[in-house]
Amino acid sequence: YIDRTYNNQDWSAIREKYESRDDNPPKDAAKTMSLANDMVSSLGDKYTRMLDRDSYERIQKFDLIGVGAALMPNNDKRIMVGSPPVKGSAAAEAGLRVGDFVTAVNGVKTAGR
């Protein structure tokens, strides 16, 4: 489930507020991650969280499709690569990138799934 109302917040205003507190371009990854965590925490949603790079790479080892890419539906229910493929994975070696559409997996069409 995706709450496109951002828990009834003006997400653009929230983003501006937190971006104004960071360097442009960001210089300190820890500071940027802390601000991003604060921003996401403002949603008040116990299921929404931020992962740092190391945590993300560790959790991606357990992706369900086994190729090192997390897939997700877009607004039109087309399946796309939702996050950067894991370094060294089959998805990375195949050149998959965030936003690429996946039309079939092992010959099975993804349309309507």
Jmol script that loads the backbone (N, CA, C; Angstrom):
load data "model"
ATOM      1  N   TYR A   1       0.844  -1.180   0.000  1.00  0.00           N
ATOM      2  CA  TYR A   1       0.000   0.000   0.000  1.00  0.00           C
ATOM      3  C   TYR A   1       0.884   1.236   0.000  1.00  0.00           C
ATOM      4  N   ILE A   2       0.589   2.170  -0.854  1.00  0.00           N
ATOM      5  CA  ILE A   2       1.325   3.430  -0.916  1.00  0.00           C
ATOM      6  C   ILE A   2       0.345   4.561  -0.621  1.00  0.00           C
ATOM      7  N   ASP A   3       0.629   5.330   0.428  1.00  0.00           N
ATOM      8  CA  ASP A   3      -0.208   6.473   0.790  1.00  0.00           C
ATOM      9  C   ASP A   3       0.292   7.691   0.025  1.00  0.00           C
ATOM     10  N   ARG A   4      -0.364   7.990  -1.067  1.00  0.00           N
ATOM     11  CA  ARG A   4       0.080   9.094  -1.918  1.00  0.00           C
ATOM     12  C   ARG A   4      -0.261  10.467  -1.324  1.00  0.00           C
ATOM     13  N   THR A   5      -0.892  10.490  -0.142  1.00  0.00           N
ATOM     14  CA  THR A   5      -1.149  11.774   0.520  1.00  0.00           C
ATOM     15  C   THR A   5      -0.023  12.119   1.499  1.00  0.00           C
ATOM     16  N   TYR A   6       0.931  11.214   1.664  1.00  0.00           N
ATOM     17  CA  TYR A   6       2.043  11.400   2.601  1.00  0.00           C
ATOM     18  C   TYR A   6       1.515  11.720   3.993  1.00  0.00           C
ATOM     19  N   ASN A   7       0.514  10.920   4.413  1.00  0.00           N
ATOM     20  CA  ASN A   7      -0.112  11.106   5.720  1.00  0.00           C
ATOM     21  C   ASN A   7      -0.655  12.532   5.858  1.00  0.00           C
ATOM     22  N   ASN A   8      -1.248  13.010   4.759  1.00  0.00           N
ATOM     23  CA  ASN A   8      -1.865  14.343   4.688  1.00  0.00           C
ATOM     24  C   ASN A   8      -0.879  15.485   4.921  1.00  0.00           C
ATOM     25  N   GLN A   9       0.374  15.286   4.526  1.00  0.00           N
ATOM     26  CA  GLN A   9       1.385  16.331   4.631  1.00  0.00           C
ATOM     27  C   GLN A   9       1.675  16.923   3.253  1.00  0.00           C
ATOM     28  N   ASP A  10       2.125  18.154   3.244  1.00  0.00           N
ATOM     29  CA  ASP A  10       2.605  18.782   2.016  1.00  0.00           C
ATOM     30  C   ASP A  10       4.061  18.337   1.863  1.00  0.00           C
ATOM     31  N   TRP A  11       4.255  17.252   1.117  1.00  0.00           N
ATOM     32  CA  TRP A  11       5.577  16.630   1.027  1.00  0.00           C
ATOM     33  C   TRP A  11       6.592  17.570   0.390  1.00  0.00           C
ATOM     34  N   SER A  12       6.171  18.410  -0.534  1.00  0.00           N
ATOM     35  CA  SER A  12       7.093  19.374  -1.149  1.00  0.00           C
ATOM     36  C   SER A  12       7.625  20.347  -0.090  1.00  0.00           C
ATOM     37  N   ALA A  13       6.757  20.806   0.791  1.00  0.00           N
ATOM     38  CA  ALA A  13       7.172  21.724   1.858  1.00  0.00           C
ATOM     39  C   ALA A  13       8.096  21.013   2.849  1.00  0.00           C
ATOM     40  N   ILE A  14       7.753  19.769   3.179  1.00  0.00           N
ATOM     41  CA  ILE A  14       8.604  18.985   4.086  1.00  0.00           C
ATOM     42  C   ILE A  14       9.985  18.818   3.470  1.00  0.00           C
ATOM     43  N   ARG A  15      10.007  18.446   2.195  1.00  0.00           N
ATOM     44  CA  ARG A  15      11.288  18.232   1.508  1.00  0.00           C
ATOM     45  C   ARG A  15      12.111  19.517   1.484  1.00  0.00           C
ATOM     46  N   GLU A  16      11.485  20.643   1.162  1.00  0.00           N
ATOM     47  CA  GLU A  16      12.188  21.930   1.159  1.00  0.00           C
ATOM     48  C   GLU A  16      12.781  22.239   2.520  1.00  0.00           C
ATOM     49  N   LYS A  17      11.992  22.000   3.564  1.00  0.00           N
ATOM     50  CA  LYS A  17      12.445  22.269   4.935  1.00  0.00           C
ATOM     51  C   LYS A  17      13.725  21.499   5.237  1.00  0.00           C
ATOM     52  N   TYR A  18      13.747  20.217   4.903  1.00  0.00           N
ATOM     53  CA  TYR A  18      14.917  19.397   5.220  1.00  0.00           C
ATOM     54  C   TYR A  18      16.073  19.649   4.265  1.00  0.00           C
ATOM     55  N   GLU A  19      15.782  19.891   2.999  1.00  0.00           N
ATOM     56  CA  GLU A  19      16.862  20.189   2.052  1.00  0.00           C
ATOM     57  C   GLU A  19      17.564  21.492   2.422  1.00  0.00           C
ATOM     58  N   SER A  20      16.826  22.459   2.965  1.00  0.00           N
ATOM     59  CA  SER A  20      17.433  23.737   3.339  1.00  0.00           C
ATOM     60  C   SER A  20      18.405  23.581   4.509  1.00  0.00           C
ATOM     61  N   ARG A  21      18.303  22.480   5.237  1.00  0.00           N
ATOM     62  CA  ARG A  21      19.193  22.229   6.369  1.00  0.00           C
ATOM     63  C   ARG A  21      20.445  21.454   5.965  1.00  0.00           C
ATOM     64  N   ASP A  22      20.558  21.067   4.697  1.00  0.00           N
ATOM     65  CA  ASP A  22      21.719  20.308   4.225  1.00  0.00           C
ATOM     66  C   ASP A  22      22.545  21.183   3.288  1.00  0.00           C
ATOM     67  N   ASP A  23      23.785  20.777   3.064  1.00  0.00           N
ATOM     68  CA  ASP A  23      24.646  21.478   2.112  1.00  0.00           C
ATOM     69  C   ASP A  23      24.175  21.170   0.704  1.00  0.00           C
ATOM     70  N   ASN A  24      24.420  22.103  -0.217  1.00  0.00           N
ATOM     71  CA  ASN A  24      24.049  21.880  -1.612  1.00  0.00           C
ATOM     72  C   ASN A  24      25.281  22.075  -2.483  1.00  0.00           C
ATOM     73  N   PRO A  25      25.842  21.028  -3.043  1.00  0.00           N
ATOM     74  CA  PRO A  25      25.422  19.634  -2.932  1.00  0.00           C
ATOM     75  C   PRO A  25      25.819  19.053  -1.570  1.00  0.00           C
ATOM     76  N   PRO A  26      25.121  17.985  -1.149  1.00  0.00           N
ATOM     77  CA  PRO A  26      25.428  17.371   0.147  1.00  0.00           C
ATOM     78  C   PRO A  26      26.894  16.952   0.236  1.00  0.00           C
ATOM     79  N   LYS A  27      27.535  17.246   1.385  1.00  0.00           N
ATOM     80  CA  LYS A  27      28.952  16.915   1.578  1.00  0.00           C
ATOM     81  C   LYS A  27      29.148  15.842   2.644  1.00  0.00           C
ATOM     82  N   ASP A  28      28.243  15.798   3.592  1.00  0.00           N
ATOM     83  CA  ASP A  28      28.382  14.889   4.736  1.00  0.00           C
ATOM     84  C   ASP A  28      27.279  13.840   4.666  1.00  0.00           C
ATOM     85  N   ALA A  29      27.650  12.620   4.270  1.00  0.00           N
ATOM     86  CA  ALA A  29      26.657  11.555   4.076  1.00  0.00           C
ATOM     87  C   ALA A  29      25.889  11.259   5.360  1.00  0.00           C
ATOM     88  N   ALA A  30      26.560  11.298   6.502  1.00  0.00           N
ATOM     89  CA  ALA A  30      25.883  11.000   7.772  1.00  0.00           C
ATOM     90  C   ALA A  30      24.833  12.064   8.085  1.00  0.00           C
ATOM     91  N   LYS A  31      25.164  13.327   7.831  1.00  0.00           N
ATOM     92  CA  LYS A  31      24.213  14.421   8.073  1.00  0.00           C
ATOM     93  C   LYS A  31      23.015  14.278   7.128  1.00  0.00           C
ATOM     94  N   THR A  32      23.288  14.001   5.860  1.00  0.00           N
ATOM     95  CA  THR A  32      22.212  13.848   4.888  1.00  0.00           C
ATOM     96  C   THR A  32      21.308  12.683   5.265  1.00  0.00           C
ATOM     97  N   MET A  33      21.894  11.567   5.684  1.00  0.00           N
ATOM     98  CA  MET A  33      21.109  10.393   6.085  1.00  0.00           C
ATOM     99  C   MET A  33      20.256  10.721   7.312  1.00  0.00           C
ATOM    100  N   SER A  34      20.816  11.456   8.259  1.00  0.00           N
ATOM    101  CA  SER A  34      20.073  11.839   9.456  1.00  0.00           C
ATOM    102  C   SER A  34      18.877  12.724   9.093  1.00  0.00           C
ATOM    103  N   LEU A  35      19.092  13.689   8.198  1.00  0.00           N
ATOM    104  CA  LEU A  35      17.997  14.551   7.763  1.00  0.00           C
ATOM    105  C   LEU A  35      16.924  13.755   7.023  1.00  0.00           C
ATOM    106  N   ALA A  36      17.356  12.832   6.175  1.00  0.00           N
ATOM    107  CA  ALA A  36      16.402  11.998   5.438  1.00  0.00           C
ATOM    108  C   ALA A  36      15.597  11.136   6.408  1.00  0.00           C
ATOM    109  N   ASN A  37      16.250  10.590   7.419  1.00  0.00           N
ATOM    110  CA  ASN A  37      15.542   9.795   8.431  1.00  0.00           C
ATOM    111  C   ASN A  37      14.511  10.643   9.168  1.00  0.00           C
ATOM    112  N   ASP A  38      14.897  11.866   9.527  1.00  0.00           N
ATOM    113  CA  ASP A  38      13.958  12.765  10.209  1.00  0.00           C
ATOM    114  C   ASP A  38      12.761  13.063   9.312  1.00  0.00           C
ATOM    115  N   MET A  39      13.038  13.302   8.038  1.00  0.00           N
ATOM    116  CA  MET A  39      11.979  13.624   7.086  1.00  0.00           C
ATOM    117  C   MET A  39      11.000  12.455   6.956  1.00  0.00           C
ATOM    118  N   VAL A  40      11.517  11.255   6.791  1.00  0.00           N
ATOM    119  CA  VAL A  40      10.664  10.079   6.646  1.00  0.00           C
ATOM    120  C   VAL A  40       9.925   9.798   7.953  1.00  0.00           C
ATOM    121  N   SER A  41      10.583  10.020   9.081  1.00  0.00           N
ATOM    122  CA  SER A  41       9.928   9.807  10.380  1.00  0.00           C
ATOM    123  C   SER A  41       8.735  10.732  10.568  1.00  0.00           C
ATOM    124  N   SER A  42       8.768  11.898   9.916  1.00  0.00           N
ATOM    125  CA  SER A  42       7.656  12.844  10.057  1.00  0.00           C
ATOM    126  C   SER A  42       6.351  12.272   9.511  1.00  0.00           C
ATOM    127  N   LEU A  43       6.437  11.206   8.729  1.00  0.00           N
ATOM    128  CA  LEU A  43       5.226  10.564   8.210  1.00  0.00           C
ATOM    129  C   LEU A  43       4.434   9.864   9.309  1.00  0.00           C
ATOM    130  N   GLY A  44       5.122   9.499  10.396  1.00  0.00           N
ATOM    131  CA  GLY A  44       4.450   8.813  11.488  1.00  0.00           C
ATOM    132  C   GLY A  44       3.982   7.418  11.115  1.00  0.00           C
ATOM    133  N   ASP A  45       4.685   6.785  10.207  1.00  0.00           N
ATOM    134  CA  ASP A  45       4.307   5.461   9.711  1.00  0.00           C
ATOM    135  C   ASP A  45       5.334   4.440  10.174  1.00  0.00           C
ATOM    136  N   LYS A  46       4.909   3.473  10.962  1.00  0.00           N
ATOM    137  CA  LYS A  46       5.862   2.503  11.509  1.00  0.00           C
ATOM    138  C   LYS A  46       6.437   1.565  10.447  1.00  0.00           C
ATOM    139  N   TYR A  47       5.879   1.553   9.250  1.00  0.00           N
ATOM    140  CA  TYR A  47       6.366   0.662   8.203  1.00  0.00           C
ATOM    141  C   TYR A  47       7.320   1.348   7.233  1.00  0.00           C
ATOM    142  N   THR A  48       7.441   2.663   7.298  1.00  0.00           N
ATOM    143  CA  THR A  48       8.310   3.401   6.397  1.00  0.00           C
ATOM    144  C   THR A  48       9.628   3.657   7.094  1.00  0.00           C
ATOM    145  N   ARG A  49      10.728   3.359   6.394  1.00  0.00           N
ATOM    146  CA  ARG A  49      12.035   3.551   7.010  1.00  0.00           C
ATOM    147  C   ARG A  49      13.076   3.842   5.942  1.00  0.00           C
ATOM    148  N   MET A  50      14.193   4.342   6.383  1.00  0.00           N
ATOM    149  CA  MET A  50      15.330   4.609   5.514  1.00  0.00           C
ATOM    150  C   MET A  50      16.410   3.574   5.824  1.00  0.00           C
ATOM    151  N   LEU A  51      17.107   3.165   4.796  1.00  0.00           N
ATOM    152  CA  LEU A  51      18.236   2.259   4.972  1.00  0.00           C
ATOM    153  C   LEU A  51      19.495   2.932   4.464  1.00  0.00           C
ATOM    154  N   ASP A  52      20.587   2.825   5.232  1.00  0.00           N
ATOM    155  CA  ASP A  52      21.853   3.317   4.697  1.00  0.00           C
ATOM    156  C   ASP A  52      22.354   2.305   3.669  1.00  0.00           C
ATOM    157  N   ARG A  53      23.392   2.655   2.948  1.00  0.00           N
ATOM    158  CA  ARG A  53      23.866   1.800   1.858  1.00  0.00           C
ATOM    159  C   ARG A  53      24.208   0.386   2.308  1.00  0.00           C
ATOM    160  N   ASP A  54      24.917   0.273   3.421  1.00  0.00           N
ATOM    161  CA  ASP A  54      25.308  -1.059   3.898  1.00  0.00           C
ATOM    162  C   ASP A  54      24.091  -1.904   4.254  1.00  0.00           C
ATOM    163  N   SER A  55      23.134  -1.304   4.948  1.00  0.00           N
ATOM    164  CA  SER A  55      21.915  -2.035   5.315  1.00  0.00           C
ATOM    165  C   SER A  55      21.136  -2.441   4.077  1.00  0.00           C
ATOM    166  N   TYR A  56      21.074  -1.536   3.115  1.00  0.00           N
ATOM    167  CA  TYR A  56      20.362  -1.842   1.876  1.00  0.00           C
ATOM    168  C   TYR A  56      21.013  -3.028   1.152  1.00  0.00           C
ATOM    169  N   GLU A  57      22.332  -3.011   1.046  1.00  0.00           N
ATOM    170  CA  GLU A  57      23.020  -4.110   0.367  1.00  0.00           C
ATOM    171  C   GLU A  57      22.806  -5.434   1.106  1.00  0.00           C
ATOM    172  N   ARG A  58      22.817  -5.388   2.456  1.00  0.00           N
ATOM    173  CA  ARG A  58      22.590  -6.621   3.225  1.00  0.00           C
ATOM    174  C   ARG A  58      21.179  -7.166   2.978  1.00  0.00           C
ATOM    175  N   ILE A  59      20.180  -6.308   2.980  1.00  0.00           N
ATOM    176  CA  ILE A  59      18.802  -6.767   2.819  1.00  0.00           C
ATOM    177  C   ILE A  59      18.537  -7.227   1.385  1.00  0.00           C
ATOM    178  N   GLN A  60      19.228  -6.647   0.423  1.00  0.00           N
ATOM    179  CA  GLN A  60      19.028  -7.035  -0.971  1.00  0.00           C
ATOM    180  C   GLN A  60      19.498  -8.459  -1.251  1.00  0.00           C
ATOM    181  N   LYS A  61      20.325  -9.009  -0.382  1.00  0.00           N
ATOM    182  CA  LYS A  61      20.757 -10.395  -0.559  1.00  0.00           C
ATOM    183  C   LYS A  61      19.571 -11.349  -0.514  1.00  0.00           C
ATOM    184  N   PHE A  62      18.472 -10.872   0.051  1.00  0.00           N
ATOM    185  CA  PHE A  62      17.310 -11.720   0.250  1.00  0.00           C
ATOM    186  C   PHE A  62      16.165 -11.377  -0.698  1.00  0.00           C
ATOM    187  N   ASP A  63      16.496 -10.707  -1.826  1.00  0.00           N
ATOM    188  CA  ASP A  63      15.422 -10.348  -2.747  1.00  0.00           C
ATOM    189  C   ASP A  63      14.763 -11.619  -3.285  1.00  0.00           C
ATOM    190  N   LEU A  64      13.481 -11.529  -3.536  1.00  0.00           N
ATOM    191  CA  LEU A  64      12.697 -12.713  -3.858  1.00  0.00           C
ATOM    192  C   LEU A  64      12.892 -13.243  -5.269  1.00  0.00           C
ATOM    193  N   ILE A  65      13.366 -12.404  -6.181  1.00  0.00           N
ATOM    194  CA  ILE A  65      13.495 -12.900  -7.541  1.00  0.00           C
ATOM    195  C   ILE A  65      14.885 -13.453  -7.822  1.00  0.00           C
ATOM    196  N   GLY A  66      15.819 -13.211  -6.921  1.00  0.00           N
ATOM    197  CA  GLY A  66      17.110 -13.862  -7.010  1.00  0.00           C
ATOM    198  C   GLY A  66      18.097 -13.300  -8.008  1.00  0.00           C
ATOM    199  N   VAL A  67      17.823 -12.181  -8.630  1.00  0.00           N
ATOM    200  CA  VAL A  67      18.761 -11.629  -9.598  1.00  0.00           C
ATOM    201  C   VAL A  67      19.414 -10.344  -9.107  1.00  0.00           C
ATOM    202  N   GLY A  68      19.038  -9.895  -7.911  1.00  0.00           N
ATOM    203  CA  GLY A  68      19.652  -8.700  -7.357  1.00  0.00           C
ATOM    204  C   GLY A  68      18.951  -7.416  -7.715  1.00  0.00           C
ATOM    205  N   ALA A  69      17.668  -7.489  -8.025  1.00  0.00           N
ATOM    206  CA  ALA A  69      16.905  -6.281  -8.340  1.00  0.00           C
ATOM    207  C   ALA A  69      15.556  -6.337  -7.632  1.00  0.00           C
ATOM    208  N   ALA A  70      15.147  -5.199  -7.087  1.00  0.00           N
ATOM    209  CA  ALA A  70      13.828  -5.108  -6.472  1.00  0.00           C
ATOM    210  C   ALA A  70      12.863  -4.568  -7.518  1.00  0.00           C
ATOM    211  N   LEU A  71      11.797  -5.300  -7.746  1.00  0.00           N
ATOM    212  CA  LEU A  71      10.800  -4.893  -8.736  1.00  0.00           C
ATOM    213  C   LEU A  71       9.583  -4.320  -8.031  1.00  0.00           C
ATOM    214  N   MET A  72       8.903  -3.396  -8.705  1.00  0.00           N
ATOM    215  CA  MET A  72       7.711  -2.785  -8.140  1.00  0.00           C
ATOM    216  C   MET A  72       6.814  -2.314  -9.267  1.00  0.00           C
ATOM    217  N   PRO A  73       5.517  -2.210  -9.002  1.00  0.00           N
ATOM    218  CA  PRO A  73       4.618  -1.690 -10.039  1.00  0.00           C
ATOM    219  C   PRO A  73       4.638  -0.163 -10.024  1.00  0.00           C
ATOM    220  N   ASN A  74       4.483   0.437 -11.200  1.00  0.00           N
ATOM    221  CA  ASN A  74       4.329   1.891 -11.252  1.00  0.00           C
ATOM    222  C   ASN A  74       2.838   2.210 -11.184  1.00  0.00           C
ATOM    223  N   ASN A  75       2.460   3.459 -11.393  1.00  0.00           N
ATOM    224  CA  ASN A  75       1.045   3.851 -11.306  1.00  0.00           C
ATOM    225  C   ASN A  75       0.163   3.123 -12.318  1.00  0.00           C
ATOM    226  N   ASP A  76       0.754   2.726 -13.451  1.00  0.00           N
ATOM    227  CA  ASP A  76       0.006   2.015 -14.493  1.00  0.00           C
ATOM    228  C   ASP A  76       0.086   0.501 -14.329  1.00  0.00           C
ATOM    229  N   LYS A  77       0.630   0.065 -13.195  1.00  0.00           N
ATOM    230  CA  LYS A  77       0.789  -1.355 -12.866  1.00  0.00           C
ATOM    231  C   LYS A  77       1.770  -2.075 -13.791  1.00  0.00           C
ATOM    232  N   ARG A  78       2.665  -1.302 -14.405  1.00  0.00           N
ATOM    233  CA  ARG A  78       3.751  -1.916 -15.167  1.00  0.00           C
ATOM    234  C   ARG A  78       4.882  -2.199 -14.191  1.00  0.00           C
ATOM    235  N   ILE A  79       5.520  -3.348 -14.330  1.00  0.00           N
ATOM    236  CA  ILE A  79       6.584  -3.746 -13.410  1.00  0.00           C
ATOM    237  C   ILE A  79       7.893  -3.078 -13.830  1.00  0.00           C
ATOM    238  N   MET A  80       8.539  -2.450 -12.844  1.00  0.00           N
ATOM    239  CA  MET A  80       9.783  -1.749 -13.130  1.00  0.00           C
ATOM    240  C   MET A  80      10.817  -2.029 -12.050  1.00  0.00           C
ATOM    241  N   VAL A  81      12.074  -1.747 -12.359  1.00  0.00           N
ATOM    242  CA  VAL A  81      13.157  -1.861 -11.383  1.00  0.00           C
ATOM    243  C   VAL A  81      13.007  -0.677 -10.436  1.00  0.00           C
ATOM    244  N   GLY A  82      12.807  -0.980  -9.149  1.00  0.00           N
ATOM    245  CA  GLY A  82      12.483   0.057  -8.180  1.00  0.00           C
ATOM    246  C   GLY A  82      13.648   0.614  -7.402  1.00  0.00           C
ATOM    247  N   SER A  83      14.797  -0.047  -7.440  1.00  0.00           N
ATOM    248  CA  SER A  83      15.973   0.443  -6.723  1.00  0.00           C
ATOM    249  C   SER A  83      17.220  -0.071  -7.431  1.00  0.00           C
ATOM    250  N   PRO A  84      18.364   0.543  -7.162  1.00  0.00           N
ATOM    251  CA  PRO A  84      19.577   0.119  -7.863  1.00  0.00           C
ATOM    252  C   PRO A  84      19.878  -1.363  -7.615  1.00  0.00           C
ATOM    253  N   PRO A  85      20.225  -2.093  -8.680  1.00  0.00           N
ATOM    254  CA  PRO A  85      20.591  -3.504  -8.503  1.00  0.00           C
ATOM    255  C   PRO A  85      21.804  -3.654  -7.585  1.00  0.00           C
ATOM    256  N   VAL A  86      21.870  -4.791  -6.921  1.00  0.00           N
ATOM    257  CA  VAL A  86      22.980  -5.095  -6.030  1.00  0.00           C
ATOM    258  C   VAL A  86      24.256  -5.227  -6.859  1.00  0.00           C
ATOM    259  N   LYS A  87      25.343  -4.600  -6.361  1.00  0.00           N
ATOM    260  CA  LYS A  87      26.628  -4.680  -7.050  1.00  0.00           C
ATOM    261  C   LYS A  87      27.033  -6.128  -7.283  1.00  0.00           C
ATOM    262  N   GLY A  88      27.437  -6.442  -8.509  1.00  0.00           N
ATOM    263  CA  GLY A  88      27.918  -7.778  -8.831  1.00  0.00           C
ATOM    264  C   GLY A  88      26.812  -8.793  -9.080  1.00  0.00           C
ATOM    265  N   SER A  89      25.557  -8.376  -8.975  1.00  0.00           N
ATOM    266  CA  SER A  89      24.430  -9.300  -9.175  1.00  0.00           C
ATOM    267  C   SER A  89      24.177  -9.511 -10.660  1.00  0.00           C
ATOM    268  N   ALA A  90      23.356 -10.504 -10.965  1.00  0.00           N
ATOM    269  CA  ALA A  90      22.977 -10.758 -12.357  1.00  0.00           C
ATOM    270  C   ALA A  90      22.285  -9.538 -12.958  1.00  0.00           C
ATOM    271  N   ALA A  91      21.463  -8.852 -12.155  1.00  0.00           N
ATOM    272  CA  ALA A  91      20.766  -7.659 -12.650  1.00  0.00           C
ATOM    273  C   ALA A  91      21.752  -6.552 -13.002  1.00  0.00           C
ATOM    274  N   ALA A  92      22.752  -6.349 -12.146  1.00  0.00           N
ATOM    275  CA  ALA A  92      23.758  -5.314 -12.410  1.00  0.00           C
ATOM    276  C   ALA A  92      24.570  -5.672 -13.647  1.00  0.00           C
ATOM    277  N   GLU A  93      24.963  -6.936 -13.746  1.00  0.00           N
ATOM    278  CA  GLU A  93      25.758  -7.373 -14.893  1.00  0.00           C
ATOM    279  C   GLU A  93      24.963  -7.283 -16.192  1.00  0.00           C
ATOM    280  N   ALA A  94      23.646  -7.436 -16.109  1.00  0.00           N
ATOM    281  CA  ALA A  94      22.803  -7.325 -17.302  1.00  0.00           C
ATOM    282  C   ALA A  94      22.534  -5.865 -17.674  1.00  0.00           C
ATOM    283  N   GLY A  95      22.925  -4.940 -16.781  1.00  0.00           N
ATOM    284  CA  GLY A  95      22.750  -3.526 -17.072  1.00  0.00           C
ATOM    285  C   GLY A  95      21.406  -2.944 -16.669  1.00  0.00           C
ATOM    286  N   LEU A  96      20.643  -3.647 -15.811  1.00  0.00           N
ATOM    287  CA  LEU A  96      19.358  -3.101 -15.355  1.00  0.00           C
ATOM    288  C   LEU A  96      19.601  -1.835 -14.548  1.00  0.00           C
ATOM    289  N   ARG A  97      18.694  -0.863 -14.728  1.00  0.00           N
ATOM    290  CA  ARG A  97      18.789   0.398 -14.003  1.00  0.00           C
ATOM    291  C   ARG A  97      17.422   0.757 -13.435  1.00  0.00           C
ATOM    292  N   VAL A  98      17.427   1.591 -12.403  1.00  0.00           N
ATOM    293  CA  VAL A  98      16.178   2.060 -11.795  1.00  0.00           C
ATOM    294  C   VAL A  98      15.308   2.664 -12.894  1.00  0.00           C
ATOM    295  N   GLY A  99      14.031   2.265 -12.902  1.00  0.00           N
ATOM    296  CA  GLY A  99      13.085   2.791 -13.870  1.00  0.00           C
ATOM    297  C   GLY A  99      12.920   1.931 -15.110  1.00  0.00           C
ATOM    298  N   ASP A 100      13.832   0.963 -15.314  1.00  0.00           N
ATOM    299  CA  ASP A 100      13.672   0.049 -16.449  1.00  0.00           C
ATOM    300  C   ASP A 100      12.410  -0.777 -16.252  1.00  0.00           C
ATOM    301  N   PHE A 101      11.680  -1.020 -17.329  1.00  0.00           N
ATOM    302  CA  PHE A 101      10.486  -1.855 -17.255  1.00  0.00           C
ATOM    303  C   PHE A 101      10.855  -3.307 -17.513  1.00  0.00           C
ATOM    304  N   VAL A 102      10.228  -4.198 -16.750  1.00  0.00           N
ATOM    305  CA  VAL A 102      10.439  -5.633 -16.899  1.00  0.00           C
ATOM    306  C   VAL A 102       9.157  -6.195 -17.502  1.00  0.00           C
ATOM    307  N   THR A 103       9.256  -6.703 -18.714  1.00  0.00           N
ATOM    308  CA  THR A 103       8.061  -7.179 -19.413  1.00  0.00           C
ATOM    309  C   THR A 103       7.811  -8.663 -19.206  1.00  0.00           C
ATOM    310  N   ALA A 104       8.852  -9.404 -18.803  1.00  0.00           N
ATOM    311  CA  ALA A 104       8.703 -10.841 -18.565  1.00  0.00           C
ATOM    312  C   ALA A 104       9.806 -11.329 -17.638  1.00  0.00           C
ATOM    313  N   VAL A 105       9.517 -12.361 -16.880  1.00  0.00           N
ATOM    314  CA  VAL A 105      10.503 -13.022 -16.022  1.00  0.00           C
ATOM    315  C   VAL A 105      10.435 -14.511 -16.360  1.00  0.00           C
ATOM    316  N   ASN A 106      11.564 -15.037 -16.788  1.00  0.00           N
ATOM    317  CA  ASN A 106      11.616 -16.450 -17.211  1.00  0.00           C
ATOM    318  C   ASN A 106      10.522 -16.781 -18.220  1.00  0.00           C
ATOM    319  N   GLY A 107      10.282 -15.850 -19.127  1.00  0.00           N
ATOM    320  CA  GLY A 107       9.293 -16.070 -20.183  1.00  0.00           C
ATOM    321  C   GLY A 107       7.853 -15.817 -19.786  1.00  0.00           C
ATOM    322  N   VAL A 108       7.613 -15.476 -18.522  1.00  0.00           N
ATOM    323  CA  VAL A 108       6.253 -15.198 -18.059  1.00  0.00           C
ATOM    324  C   VAL A 108       6.035 -13.685 -18.080  1.00  0.00           C
ATOM    325  N   LYS A 109       5.046 -13.241 -18.836  1.00  0.00           N
ATOM    326  CA  LYS A 109       4.767 -11.807 -18.939  1.00  0.00           C
ATOM    327  C   LYS A 109       4.362 -11.230 -17.591  1.00  0.00           C
ATOM    328  N   THR A 110       4.827 -10.016 -17.329  1.00  0.00           N
ATOM    329  CA  THR A 110       4.520  -9.357 -16.060  1.00  0.00           C
ATOM    330  C   THR A 110       3.270  -8.481 -16.142  1.00  0.00           C
ATOM    331  N   ALA A 111       2.740  -8.266 -17.324  1.00  0.00           N
ATOM    332  CA  ALA A 111       1.575  -7.397 -17.490  1.00  0.00           C
ATOM    333  C   ALA A 111       0.407  -7.887 -16.630  1.00  0.00           C
ATOM    334  N   GLY A 112      -0.184  -6.948 -15.899  1.00  0.00           N
ATOM    335  CA  GLY A 112      -1.353  -7.261 -15.101  1.00  0.00           C
ATOM    336  C   GLY A 112      -1.067  -7.970 -13.786  1.00  0.00           C
ATOM    337  N   ARG A 113       0.167  -8.092 -13.408  1.00  0.00           N
ATOM    338  CA  ARG A 113       0.508  -8.793 -12.148  1.00  0.00           C
ATOM    339  C   ARG A 113       0.722  -7.805 -11.035  1.00  0.00           C
TER     340      ARG A 113
END
end "model"
wireframe off; spacefill off
backbone 0.3
color backbone group
